[in-house]
Amino acid sequence: MTEDLTQRAIGQRRLITVFGGTGFLGRRIVRHLLDHGFRVRTASRHPEPVRWPARPNAPPERTKADIHDESAVAAALFDAYGAVNAVSLYVERGRVTFDAVHVEGAARVARLAHQSGVERLIHVSGIGSDPASSASYIAARGRGEIAVQQAFPGAILIRPAVMCGPDDAFLTTVVRLLRYLPVYPMFGLGETKLQPVDVEDVAEGIARVLSGAGAAVVAPYEFTGPRVYTYKELVTRVADQIKARTRLIPLPFALWRILALVAEFLPGSPLTRNQVALMQRDNIASTDCPGLSSLNIAPAEIETLLSAILGGS
């Protein structure tokens, strides 16, 4: 209890800028930072109003900042103790490319944070990021990690597994399809290994790192759920919980890539080729990286995640 009060007292004197603070992960990071007593500034291209739950401390400050805009990024970082880059891109549109966001934009945030005297920078990447990957999204994420560490020595990398929550694009979609389809098409044979994690656990982990819980850790954090599933096992577990009698059938990845190519032109891009590429790689934690347990967080089980999703549907 004493340690918690000390961290809150420290947090109340410190400002954290969260780039992408209105996104799926970003707005959760903001809430958890507020709970830890930090002052928070959200920085995003479209700082649309977010209805934050009532708290005894002040709501977050909002500012408009495109990570491609040098002056806007610098202004968003003014007087900040720490910064979190939670900006992500899944579909390229014109000049808004994976390199522009995950490499150039990430490097810009890191460089300007370093120049501004920011003490702690967290860069959110993802498990499986690899600069040598043939998939442009995965490769850009890997190059972005390198660029950030070069621009801000000591930057902290956070690599979550596939994140789940009531408004996610993964587990919620699985539930929806199982409810309405008599036949469920799996990615390949359904053998890809996954370790889905609660987005709230990821946000809390980031807040604890900024509070100093992982100050001595050098290796990237990899935040995952407590269990490893094959994709088929995961879908089967979901089907059992919602009592769906859907038949699972394998679908070759080559066909998925064709479907994704078409889907990328649809509103909201329900499926992308990069998502297909991610589903061809195991998405599980490395034994060499600290995880949520190193921050005294017991990750939520898949049943808990499903209850939250079903409660919000």
Kinemage of the C-alpha trace (Angstrom):
@kinemage 1
@onewidth
@group {chain A} dominant
@subgroup {mainchain}
@vectorlist {calphas} color= white
{ca met a 1} P 0.000 0.000 0.000
{ca thr a 2} L 2.828 2.398 0.905
{ca glu a 3} L 4.531 1.692 -2.431
{ca asp a 4} L 1.273 2.375 -4.316
{ca leu a 5} L 0.821 5.710 -2.542
{ca thr a 6} L 4.427 6.648 -3.283
{ca gln a 7} L 3.995 5.917 -6.987
{ca arg a 8} L 0.779 7.958 -7.090
{ca ala a 9} L 2.540 10.876 -5.392
{ca ile a 10} L 5.332 10.695 -7.972
{ca gly a 11} L 2.860 10.395 -10.835
{ca gln a 12} L 0.894 13.456 -9.775
{ca arg a 13} L 3.913 15.624 -10.483
{ca arg a 14} L 4.678 14.151 -13.905
{ca leu a 15} L 3.202 14.606 -17.362
{ca ile a 16} L 3.041 11.773 -19.902
{ca thr a 17} L 2.298 12.444 -23.576
{ca val a 18} L 0.521 9.557 -25.296
{ca phe a 19} L 0.722 9.600 -29.088
{ca gly a 20} L -2.261 7.699 -30.468
{ca gly a 21} L -4.025 8.326 -27.173
{ca thr a 22} L -7.531 7.936 -28.613
{ca gly a 23} L -6.914 4.554 -30.270
{ca phe a 24} L -7.786 1.010 -29.177
{ca leu a 25} L -4.742 0.682 -26.915
{ca gly a 26} L -3.988 4.372 -26.467
{ca arg a 27} L -7.152 5.358 -24.636
{ca arg a 28} L -6.646 2.472 -22.207
{ca ile a 29} L -3.082 3.600 -21.573
{ca val a 30} L -4.456 7.061 -20.766
{ca arg a 31} L -6.966 5.669 -18.248
{ca his a 32} L -4.352 3.544 -16.483
{ca leu a 33} L -1.865 6.409 -16.349
{ca leu a 34} L -4.527 8.590 -14.738
{ca asp a 35} L -5.164 5.840 -12.194
{ca his a 36} L -1.442 5.900 -11.369
{ca gly a 37} L -1.631 9.606 -10.646
{ca phe a 38} L 0.056 10.922 -13.786
{ca arg a 39} L -1.001 14.000 -15.684
{ca val a 40} L -1.717 12.945 -19.261
{ca arg a 41} L -1.688 14.673 -22.614
{ca thr a 42} L -3.207 12.808 -25.565
{ca ala a 43} L -1.701 13.575 -28.967
{ca ser a 44} L -3.423 12.349 -32.111
{ca arg a 45} L -4.219 13.415 -35.663
{ca his a 46} L -7.930 13.491 -34.905
{ca pro a 47} L -8.308 14.302 -31.192
{ca glu a 48} L -12.002 13.468 -31.128
{ca pro a 49} L -13.617 13.740 -27.693
{ca val a 50} L -13.433 10.616 -25.537
{ca arg a 51} L -15.790 10.204 -22.595
{ca trp a 52} L -13.356 9.466 -19.770
{ca pro a 53} L -14.727 7.876 -16.584
{ca ala a 54} L -15.008 10.240 -13.621
{ca arg a 55} L -11.804 10.353 -11.576
{ca pro a 56} L -10.550 12.496 -8.706
{ca asn a 57} L -7.648 13.742 -10.841
{ca ala a 58} L -7.888 15.984 -13.899
{ca pro a 59} L -8.987 14.541 -17.268
{ca pro a 60} L -6.331 14.279 -19.969
{ca glu a 61} L -5.272 17.321 -21.921
{ca arg a 62} L -5.995 16.954 -25.658
{ca thr a 63} L -3.769 18.185 -28.453
{ca lys a 64} L -3.719 17.681 -32.213
{ca ala a 65} L -0.434 16.201 -33.379
{ca asp a 66} L 0.416 14.276 -36.524
{ca ile a 67} L 3.642 12.310 -35.994
{ca his a 68} L 4.726 13.479 -39.475
{ca asp a 69} L 4.634 17.108 -38.273
{ca glu a 70} L 7.893 18.088 -36.561
{ca ser a 71} L 6.578 21.188 -34.801
{ca ala a 72} L 3.356 19.499 -33.644
{ca val a 73} L 5.275 16.573 -32.150
{ca ala a 74} L 7.684 18.935 -30.381
{ca ala a 75} L 4.782 20.940 -28.966
{ca ala a 76} L 3.054 17.777 -27.728
{ca leu a 77} L 6.242 16.798 -25.889
{ca phe a 78} L 6.713 20.154 -24.162
{ca asp a 79} L 7.315 19.765 -20.423
{ca ala a 80} L 6.677 15.979 -20.552
{ca tyr a 81} L 8.460 13.605 -18.191
{ca gly a 82} L 7.563 10.600 -20.322
{ca ala a 83} L 6.041 9.683 -23.674
{ca val a 84} L 4.316 6.677 -25.181
{ca asn a 85} L 4.107 6.071 -28.915
{ca ala a 86} L 1.023 3.908 -29.442
{ca val a 87} L 0.424 4.985 -33.053
{ca ser a 88} L -0.210 2.103 -35.426
{ca leu a 89} L -1.205 1.551 -39.044
{ca tyr a 90} L -2.606 -1.638 -40.586
{ca val a 91} L -3.578 -0.494 -44.087
{ca glu a 92} L -1.495 1.794 -46.283
{ca arg a 93} L -3.287 4.686 -47.994
{ca gly a 94} L -1.333 6.870 -50.422
{ca arg a 95} L 1.521 8.554 -48.581
{ca val a 96} L 0.448 7.064 -45.269
{ca thr a 97} L 2.675 3.999 -45.473
{ca phe a 98} L 4.059 1.544 -42.943
{ca asp a 99} L 7.503 3.101 -43.295
{ca ala a 100} L 6.101 6.614 -42.852
{ca val a 101} L 4.334 5.672 -39.599
{ca his a 102} L 6.304 2.831 -38.027
{ca val a 103} L 9.809 3.904 -39.039
{ca glu a 104} L 9.997 7.596 -39.946
{ca gly a 105} L 7.240 8.755 -37.597
{ca ala a 106} L 8.465 6.594 -34.728
{ca ala a 107} L 12.026 7.863 -35.191
{ca arg a 108} L 10.764 11.464 -35.237
{ca val a 109} L 8.896 11.031 -31.952
{ca ala a 110} L 11.958 9.388 -30.387
{ca arg a 111} L 14.404 12.025 -31.624
{ca leu a 112} L 12.269 14.953 -30.515
{ca ala a 113} L 11.534 13.294 -27.174
{ca his a 114} L 15.267 12.934 -26.601
{ca gln a 115} L 15.901 16.539 -27.597
{ca ser a 116} L 13.065 17.745 -25.352
{ca gly a 117} L 14.559 16.119 -22.283
{ca val a 118} L 11.906 13.419 -21.939
{ca glu a 119} L 13.218 10.936 -19.372
{ca arg a 120} L 11.280 7.821 -20.357
{ca leu a 121} L 10.025 6.815 -23.785
{ca ile a 122} L 7.904 3.761 -24.448
{ca his a 123} L 7.556 2.550 -28.016
{ca val a 124} L 4.738 0.066 -28.633
{ca ser a 125} L 5.663 -2.474 -31.283
{ca gly a 126} L 4.494 -6.084 -31.506
{ca ile a 127} L 5.649 -9.653 -31.020
{ca gly a 128} L 7.143 -10.957 -34.240
{ca ser a 129} L 8.432 -7.590 -35.498
{ca asp a 130} L 11.281 -8.411 -37.854
{ca pro a 131} L 13.229 -6.029 -40.116
{ca ala a 132} L 14.095 -8.955 -42.404
{ca ser a 133} L 10.489 -10.073 -42.948
{ca ser a 134} L 9.080 -10.233 -46.474
{ca ala a 135} L 5.810 -8.758 -45.134
{ca ser a 136} L 6.020 -4.949 -45.305
{ca tyr a 137} L 4.091 -4.353 -42.075
{ca ile a 138} L 6.193 -6.773 -40.011
{ca ala a 139} L 9.442 -5.470 -41.516
{ca ala a 140} L 8.500 -1.827 -40.875
{ca arg a 141} L 7.733 -2.629 -37.252
{ca gly a 142} L 11.171 -4.233 -36.908
{ca arg a 143} L 12.981 -1.314 -38.547
{ca gly a 144} L 10.994 1.070 -36.384
{ca glu a 145} L 12.313 -0.556 -33.215
{ca ile a 146} L 15.879 -0.054 -34.441
{ca ala a 147} L 15.237 3.559 -35.461
{ca val a 148} L 13.688 4.397 -32.082
{ca gln a 149} L 16.567 2.924 -30.104
{ca gln a 150} L 19.072 4.816 -32.213
{ca ala a 151} L 17.227 8.114 -31.750
{ca phe a 152} L 16.511 7.631 -28.035
{ca pro a 153} L 19.078 5.439 -26.247
{ca gly a 154} L 17.282 3.688 -23.424
{ca ala a 155} L 13.864 3.726 -25.094
{ca ile a 156} L 11.669 0.931 -23.735
{ca leu a 157} L 10.134 -1.427 -26.273
{ca ile a 158} L 6.762 -3.006 -25.512
{ca arg a 159} L 5.743 -5.897 -27.763
{ca pro a 160} L 2.204 -7.099 -27.097
{ca ala a 161} L 0.755 -10.298 -28.499
{ca val a 162} L -2.576 -9.993 -30.303
{ca met a 163} L -4.615 -7.711 -28.039
{ca cys a 164} L -8.220 -8.433 -27.144
{ca gly a 165} L -11.033 -6.377 -25.667
{ca pro a 166} L -14.692 -5.467 -26.236
{ca asp a 167} L -13.939 -3.362 -29.324
{ca asp a 168} L -11.018 -5.334 -30.760
{ca ala a 169} L -10.608 -6.549 -34.334
{ca phe a 170} L -9.681 -10.133 -33.466
{ca leu a 171} L -11.598 -11.983 -30.764
{ca thr a 172} L -14.761 -9.945 -31.329
{ca thr a 173} L -14.649 -10.913 -35.008
{ca val a 174} L -14.172 -14.590 -34.134
{ca val a 175} L -17.253 -14.441 -31.870
{ca arg a 176} L -19.337 -12.695 -34.523
{ca leu a 177} L -18.420 -15.158 -37.266
{ca leu a 178} L -19.026 -18.202 -35.074
{ca arg a 179} L -22.463 -16.880 -34.184
{ca tyr a 180} L -23.619 -16.342 -37.746
{ca leu a 181} L -21.695 -18.712 -40.022
{ca pro a 182} L -22.528 -22.409 -40.323
{ca val a 183} L -18.951 -22.971 -41.527
{ca tyr a 184} L -15.930 -21.140 -40.120
{ca pro a 185} L -12.863 -20.779 -42.410
{ca met a 186} L -9.588 -21.157 -40.502
{ca phe a 187} L -6.229 -19.674 -41.381
{ca gly a 188} L -4.447 -22.638 -42.945
{ca leu a 189} L -4.785 -25.740 -40.817
{ca gly a 190} L -5.242 -23.660 -37.688
{ca glu a 191} L -1.805 -24.612 -36.341
{ca thr a 192} L -0.415 -21.094 -35.758
{ca lys a 193} L 0.284 -20.563 -32.054
{ca leu a 194} L -1.243 -17.536 -30.322
{ca gln a 195} L -1.076 -16.099 -26.818
{ca pro a 196} L -3.851 -13.462 -26.818
{ca val a 197} L -3.593 -10.767 -24.164
{ca asp a 198} L -6.120 -8.448 -22.544
{ca val a 199} L -5.582 -4.897 -23.833
{ca glu a 200} L -6.233 -3.652 -20.285
{ca asp a 201} L -3.306 -5.732 -19.010
{ca val a 202} L -1.065 -4.211 -21.679
{ca ala a 203} L -2.126 -0.704 -20.691
{ca glu a 204} L -1.561 -1.406 -17.001
{ca gly a 205} L 1.865 -2.861 -17.782
{ca ile a 206} L 2.849 0.310 -19.618
{ca ala a 207} L 1.640 2.460 -16.718
{ca arg a 208} L 3.682 0.411 -14.266
{ca val a 209} L 6.810 0.659 -16.396
{ca leu a 210} L 6.437 4.447 -16.457
{ca ser a 211} L 5.950 4.371 -12.690
{ca gly a 212} L 9.365 2.768 -12.387
{ca ala a 213} L 8.390 -0.870 -11.879
{ca gly a 214} L 10.726 -2.067 -14.630
{ca ala a 215} L 13.514 0.489 -14.348
{ca ala a 216} L 16.303 -2.102 -14.378
{ca val a 217} L 14.985 -4.025 -17.399
{ca val a 218} L 16.937 -3.631 -20.639
{ca ala a 219} L 15.363 -6.274 -22.895
{ca pro a 220} L 12.049 -5.501 -24.639
{ca tyr a 221} L 8.923 -6.425 -22.741
{ca glu a 222} L 6.655 -8.991 -24.394
{ca phe a 223} L 3.135 -8.816 -22.999
{ca thr a 224} L 1.042 -11.943 -23.541
{ca gly a 225} L -1.830 -13.854 -22.042
{ca pro a 226} L -1.286 -16.805 -19.688
{ca arg a 227} L -1.833 -19.601 -22.223
{ca val a 228} L -0.637 -20.641 -25.663
{ca tyr a 229} L -3.295 -21.876 -28.084
{ca thr a 230} L -3.198 -23.038 -31.651
{ca tyr a 231} L -5.588 -20.966 -33.724
{ca lys a 232} L -7.888 -23.990 -34.022
{ca glu a 233} L -7.839 -24.549 -30.244
{ca leu a 234} L -8.657 -20.906 -29.628
{ca val a 235} L -11.589 -20.851 -32.047
{ca thr a 236} L -12.867 -24.126 -30.576
{ca arg a 237} L -12.649 -22.678 -27.057
{ca val a 238} L -14.633 -19.617 -28.140
{ca ala a 239} L -17.233 -21.763 -29.904
{ca asp a 240} L -17.682 -23.896 -26.795
{ca gln a 241} L -18.166 -20.847 -24.570
{ca ile a 242} L -20.803 -19.248 -26.800
{ca lys a 243} L -22.348 -22.662 -27.594
{ca ala a 244} L -21.838 -22.332 -31.351
{ca arg a 245} L -22.021 -25.486 -33.482
{ca thr a 246} L -20.075 -24.060 -36.384
{ca arg a 247} L -17.990 -26.431 -38.463
{ca leu a 248} L -14.325 -25.442 -38.792
{ca ile a 249} L -12.693 -25.904 -42.177
{ca pro a 250} L -9.084 -25.157 -43.222
{ca leu a 251} L -8.494 -22.516 -45.900
{ca pro a 252} L -5.073 -22.203 -47.592
{ca phe a 253} L -3.105 -19.031 -46.855
{ca ala a 254} L -2.758 -18.385 -50.584
{ca leu a 255} L -6.534 -17.999 -50.815
{ca trp a 256} L -6.584 -15.799 -47.704
{ca arg a 257} L -4.091 -13.448 -49.367
{ca ile a 258} L -6.369 -13.101 -52.393
{ca leu a 259} L -9.389 -12.425 -50.187
{ca ala a 260} L -7.404 -9.868 -48.193
{ca leu a 261} L -6.327 -8.052 -51.349
{ca val a 262} L -9.988 -7.492 -52.182
{ca ala a 263} L -10.986 -6.702 -48.578
{ca glu a 264} L -8.409 -3.911 -48.328
{ca phe a 265} L -10.549 -1.847 -50.715
{ca leu a 266} L -13.668 -2.209 -48.559
{ca pro a 267} L -14.683 0.382 -45.943
{ca gly a 268} L -12.871 -0.325 -42.696
{ca ser a 269} L -10.618 -2.934 -44.379
{ca pro a 270} L -12.012 -5.979 -42.508
{ca leu a 271} L -9.015 -8.089 -43.573
{ca thr a 272} L -5.541 -7.143 -44.793
{ca arg a 273} L -2.660 -9.061 -46.344
{ca asn a 274} L -0.498 -8.084 -43.396
{ca gln a 275} L -2.974 -9.637 -40.983
{ca val a 276} L -2.753 -12.818 -43.050
{ca ala a 277} L 1.051 -12.632 -42.883
{ca leu a 278} L 0.875 -12.270 -39.101
{ca met a 279} L -1.346 -15.353 -38.896
{ca gln a 280} L 1.364 -17.396 -40.617
{ca arg a 281} L 3.766 -16.786 -37.714
{ca asp a 282} L 3.527 -17.956 -34.126
{ca asn a 283} L 2.604 -15.003 -31.902
{ca ile a 284} L 3.960 -16.100 -28.525
{ca ala a 285} L 6.395 -14.692 -25.975
{ca ser a 286} L 10.120 -15.290 -26.072
{ca thr a 287} L 11.678 -16.822 -22.966
{ca asp a 288} L 14.376 -14.114 -23.133
{ca cys a 289} L 12.014 -11.166 -22.585
{ca pro a 290} L 10.274 -10.018 -19.392
{ca gly a 291} L 6.506 -10.098 -19.439
{ca leu a 292} L 3.526 -9.010 -17.391
{ca ser a 293} L 4.515 -11.236 -14.471
{ca ser a 294} L 7.728 -9.206 -14.040
{ca leu a 295} L 5.424 -6.256 -13.243
{ca asn a 296} L 3.281 -8.308 -10.844
{ca ile a 297} L 0.373 -8.493 -13.285
{ca ala a 298} L -1.543 -11.767 -13.556
{ca pro a 299} L -2.785 -11.746 -17.178
{ca ala a 300} L -6.465 -12.394 -17.809
{ca glu a 301} L -7.601 -15.812 -19.027
{ca ile a 302} L -9.392 -16.139 -22.360
{ca glu a 303} L -12.681 -16.845 -20.545
{ca thr a 304} L -12.443 -13.469 -18.814
{ca leu a 305} L -11.759 -11.754 -22.127
{ca leu a 306} L -14.736 -13.478 -23.721
{ca ser a 307} L -17.017 -12.455 -20.868
{ca ala a 308} L -15.988 -8.826 -21.342
{ca ile a 309} L -16.555 -9.036 -25.102
{ca leu a 310} L -19.908 -10.798 -24.779
{ca gly a 311} L -20.984 -8.322 -22.102
{ca gly a 312} L -20.327 -5.457 -24.469
{ca ser a 313} L -21.936 -7.004 -27.547
